[in-house]
Amino acid sequence: MIETLSKIKIDIWGDSVLKGVIYDKDRGRYTRLREDNAVYGLKNLGLDIRNNSHFGLTAPKAREMMARALEKGIDCQAAIIEFGGNDCDYNWKEVSEDPEKEHECHTPLERFRQCITDMVGMLRKRNIRPVLVNLPPIDPERYFKWITRGLNAGNILRWLGDVHRIYRHHECYNLCIMSLAGSLGCDLMDIRQPFLMQKDYTQFLCEDGIHPNQRGHALIQSVMSDFMKNMAI
């Protein structure tokens, strides 16, 4: 257990989830939670946090960014890694225009697996403890409505086969992260289970069906805070 949290420096590498991005329905655009996001709770514990998360960031891009940062020198004891949501996504405009074609997601699963493995290895070479974070669940029906705005929904559905294929594909990346945590001997922050244990987890997601809303961030914040309070460094 950490005795003096204020002495612990943590780097965070993630996408819009750990950046605190939500969709503001009233304003009709994405915005960032300031003090109610998942990471803010770690700052309240006194941890020294540097958040390298970015909206739309994928594992291959993060690997490059991390490599450059490590070359310059990173002063931290642990690094939290959270990716997959953007990696498993597709160019839905292209799918809409040609549903008979084979389409690849932004980061095919095996490449995603290798990128996470590489990041874990790079951190360990510098005696930085990697912590993997799995994925909050998505609402496939709400997300389907979101991605088909202005596109040919019928073509996209024909390519998918069924709407819930979106959920299953996303789940493959979640399972990959959890599998890697086991095979690489990494700590795992399980932020998915608190969502799935809710009576209706979709109430903890934004209108787009994929980003946690403010209530969702409260769930994640609780998991992360409890994890860091009990993490031995």
Backbone torsions as a table, in degrees:
resi	resn	phi	psi	omega
1	MET	NA	140.8	178.9
2	ILE	-72.9	127.0	-178.8
3	GLU	-89.9	-39.1	-178.6
4	THR	-125.5	91.9	-174.3
5	LEU	-63.4	-30.8	-176.2
6	SER	-65.0	-16.7	-179.9
7	LYS	-91.1	-4.3	-175.9
8	ILE	-95.7	127.9	178.2
9	LYS	-106.4	129.3	-176.7
10	ILE	-124.6	129.0	171.1
11	ASP	-98.1	140.0	177.8
12	ILE	-118.0	128.3	177.8
13	TRP	-122.1	109.5	-177.0
14	GLY	-159.1	-170.8	-179.7
15	ASP	-106.5	-150.1	-174.1
16	SER	-65.9	-22.7	-179.9
17	VAL	-61.6	-53.5	-179.0
18	LEU	-83.0	-6.2	170.7
19	LYS	-80.2	-16.7	179.2
20	GLY	86.1	24.1	-178.1
21	VAL	-81.0	132.3	174.1
22	ILE	-131.4	164.8	174.3
23	TYR	-96.9	121.4	179.3
24	ASP	-90.7	102.7	-175.7
25	LYS	-62.4	-39.0	-177.6
26	ASP	-66.4	-37.1	-179.4
27	ARG	-91.8	-11.2	177.6
28	GLY	66.9	35.4	179.4
29	ARG	-161.0	165.3	176.2
30	TYR	-77.3	142.6	177.7
31	THR	-143.3	174.8	-177.1
32	ARG	-118.2	130.1	172.8
33	LEU	-67.2	138.8	-178.9
34	ARG	-93.5	-63.2	-174.9
35	GLU	-106.2	-3.0	-178.5
36	ASP	-110.0	12.6	179.9
37	ASN	-84.1	167.1	-173.6
38	ALA	-60.9	-36.1	-174.8
39	VAL	-77.2	-28.2	-175.6
40	TYR	-58.8	-32.8	178.9
41	GLY	-61.6	-30.6	178.0
42	LEU	-69.2	-36.1	177.4
43	LYS	-66.2	-35.3	178.4
44	ASN	-64.9	-23.9	177.2
45	LEU	-76.6	-10.9	-178.6
46	GLY	97.4	1.9	178.8
47	LEU	-69.3	146.0	176.9
48	ASP	-88.3	104.1	-172.5
49	ILE	-107.2	132.6	168.5
50	ARG	-120.2	114.8	-175.2
51	ASN	-98.4	110.6	179.6
52	ASN	-96.9	13.5	-176.9
53	SER	-71.3	148.8	179.3
54	HIS	-141.6	144.7	174.2
55	PHE	-60.4	129.0	177.4
56	GLY	81.7	2.3	-175.6
57	LEU	-71.8	136.3	177.3
58	THR	-109.4	166.4	-178.3
59	ALA	-61.7	-43.3	179.4
60	PRO	-61.6	-40.9	178.5
61	LYS	-67.6	-39.0	179.3
62	ALA	-65.1	-38.2	178.3
63	ARG	-59.6	-41.9	178.5
64	GLU	-65.5	-45.0	179.3
65	MET	-61.7	-42.4	-179.1
66	MET	-65.7	-41.1	179.7
67	ALA	-60.0	-43.3	178.9
68	ARG	-65.8	-41.4	-179.7
69	ALA	-65.4	-39.7	179.3
70	LEU	-67.7	-33.8	177.1
71	GLU	-63.1	-38.1	179.9
72	LYS	-76.2	-23.6	179.8
73	GLY	109.0	120.0	177.3
74	ILE	-117.7	127.1	-179.3
75	ASP	-104.2	89.0	177.4
76	CYS	-154.3	160.4	179.8
77	GLN	-93.7	-28.4	-178.0
78	ALA	-144.7	156.3	178.4
79	ALA	-134.7	127.6	178.7
80	ILE	-94.1	129.2	-176.9
81	ILE	-117.7	122.7	-177.3
82	GLU	-139.4	102.2	179.0
83	PHE	-142.8	169.9	176.7
84	GLY	133.5	-37.6	-176.6
85	GLY	-62.2	-42.6	177.2
86	ASN	-81.3	-33.1	-177.6
87	ASP	-60.9	-40.6	-175.2
88	CYS	-84.7	-1.5	-177.4
89	ASP	-82.1	162.8	-177.8
90	TYR	-117.8	166.7	168.6
91	ASN	-83.8	94.0	-172.0
92	TRP	-69.2	-24.1	176.4
93	LYS	-65.4	-42.8	178.9
94	GLU	-66.8	-39.2	177.9
95	VAL	-63.3	-42.2	-179.9
96	SER	-62.0	-38.0	-176.5
97	GLU	-78.8	-26.1	-178.0
98	ASP	-145.6	78.3	-176.8
99	PRO	-71.7	-10.1	179.9
100	GLU	-88.5	-10.3	-177.5
101	LYS	-85.7	153.7	172.2
102	GLU	-79.3	125.2	-179.4
103	HIS	-115.9	138.3	177.0
104	GLU	-101.5	143.7	174.8
105	CYS	-72.2	173.1	-174.6
106	HIS	-58.2	-39.5	177.1
107	THR	-134.3	102.1	177.9
108	PRO	-52.6	151.1	-169.8
109	LEU	-55.7	-43.9	-178.1
110	GLU	-68.2	-35.0	176.2
111	ARG	-67.9	-39.5	176.9
112	PHE	-59.4	-45.9	179.0
113	ARG	-58.1	-42.8	-178.7
114	GLN	-67.8	-38.6	-179.9
115	CYS	-63.6	-44.7	178.5
116	ILE	-64.7	-41.4	177.9
117	THR	-60.6	-43.3	179.5
118	ASP	-62.8	-43.2	-178.8
119	MET	-64.2	-40.9	177.1
120	VAL	-60.4	-44.6	-179.9
121	GLY	-63.7	-42.9	179.9
122	MET	-62.0	-41.2	-179.6
123	LEU	-66.8	-43.8	-177.5
124	ARG	-65.6	-31.1	177.4
125	LYS	-62.0	-23.2	-179.7
126	ARG	-109.2	19.2	177.0
127	ASN	59.0	34.0	175.1
128	ILE	-104.5	129.0	-175.0
129	ARG	-81.0	118.5	179.2
130	PRO	-83.1	139.0	176.2
131	VAL	-127.1	118.6	-179.5
132	LEU	-90.7	146.7	178.7
133	VAL	-121.9	128.9	178.1
134	ASN	-83.2	-173.5	-168.8
135	LEU	-103.8	137.2	170.7
136	PRO	-66.4	147.9	-178.3
137	PRO	-69.4	160.2	176.7
138	ILE	-111.7	162.2	173.1
139	ASP	-101.0	102.3	-173.1
140	PRO	-62.3	-35.4	-178.8
141	GLU	-69.8	-43.5	178.4
142	ARG	-67.8	-39.7	-179.9
143	TYR	-67.5	-36.7	177.7
144	PHE	-61.0	-43.9	177.4
145	LYS	-61.6	-35.4	-177.8
146	TRP	-69.8	-48.4	-174.5
147	ILE	-74.8	-18.2	-177.4
148	THR	-93.8	3.4	178.4
149	ARG	-60.4	123.6	179.0
150	GLY	76.4	2.2	-179.5
151	LEU	-116.9	177.6	179.2
152	ASN	-86.6	96.2	-176.2
153	ALA	-62.3	-35.3	179.4
154	GLY	-62.9	-41.5	178.4
155	ASN	-65.3	-41.7	-179.6
156	ILE	-66.2	-40.7	178.8
157	LEU	-66.2	-37.3	178.0
158	ARG	-63.5	-40.0	178.9
159	TRP	-68.4	-40.9	-179.4
160	LEU	-67.8	-40.1	-173.4
161	GLY	96.3	-50.2	172.0
162	ASP	-155.6	153.6	-175.1
163	VAL	-58.8	-35.3	-175.0
164	HIS	-74.5	-5.3	172.5
165	ARG	-62.4	-29.2	177.4
166	ILE	-60.1	-45.9	-180.0
167	TYR	-64.3	-44.6	-177.1
168	ARG	-63.9	-40.6	179.0
169	HIS	-64.5	-44.1	177.9
170	HIS	-61.3	-39.7	179.7
171	GLU	-63.3	-32.2	178.0
172	CYS	-59.7	-37.2	-179.9
173	TYR	-74.7	-35.0	174.6
174	ASN	-63.2	-45.3	179.2
175	LEU	-64.8	-33.6	177.8
176	CYS	-62.3	-45.2	179.7
177	ILE	-61.7	-44.7	-178.5
178	MET	-67.3	-37.1	176.9
179	SER	-65.0	-42.3	179.4
180	LEU	-64.8	-37.7	177.7
181	ALA	-57.8	-39.5	179.0
182	GLY	-73.3	-48.4	-175.5
183	SER	-71.2	-30.3	-179.7
184	LEU	-95.0	-4.5	179.5
185	GLY	69.4	37.8	-178.9
186	CYS	-97.6	153.9	168.7
187	ASP	-66.2	148.4	178.1
188	LEU	-129.1	126.5	170.1
189	MET	-92.9	113.4	-179.1
190	ASP	-91.5	91.9	178.5
191	ILE	-90.8	-8.1	-177.0
192	ARG	-76.7	-42.8	-174.9
193	GLN	-57.0	-43.4	179.8
194	PRO	-58.2	-32.3	175.9
195	PHE	-68.9	-49.4	-175.1
196	LEU	-66.6	-21.8	179.2
197	MET	-81.0	-9.1	178.3
198	GLN	-74.4	153.2	178.0
199	LYS	-59.8	-39.5	176.6
200	ASP	-142.1	92.7	-174.9
201	TYR	-64.8	-19.7	-178.5
202	THR	-65.3	-20.4	177.8
203	GLN	-72.0	-7.0	179.4
204	PHE	-105.8	12.5	179.0
205	LEU	-118.7	154.5	178.0
206	CYS	-72.7	176.0	-179.5
207	GLU	-58.3	-27.9	-178.3
208	ASP	-75.9	-9.7	176.3
209	GLY	80.9	3.8	-176.5
210	ILE	-131.1	-31.4	179.7
211	HIS	-89.9	131.3	172.9
212	PRO	-60.1	140.7	175.3
213	ASN	-88.7	-167.0	-176.7
214	GLN	-61.0	-38.9	177.6
215	ARG	-66.5	-37.5	177.5
216	GLY	-64.5	-39.4	178.6
217	HIS	-66.6	-31.0	176.5
218	ALA	-64.8	-38.3	176.5
219	LEU	-63.3	-47.2	-178.3
220	ILE	-64.2	-42.5	-179.2
221	GLN	-59.5	-39.8	179.8
222	SER	-63.6	-43.5	179.0
223	VAL	-63.2	-47.1	-177.1
224	MET	-65.3	-41.4	-179.4
225	SER	-65.4	-45.3	179.1
226	ASP	-62.1	-40.3	-179.4
227	PHE	-61.9	-48.4	-175.7
228	MET	-69.5	-30.6	177.5
229	LYS	-64.1	-29.6	-175.6
230	ASN	-107.9	6.5	-178.2
231	MET	-83.0	129.3	-179.9
232	ALA	-94.0	119.1	177.2
233	ILE	-121.3	NA	NA
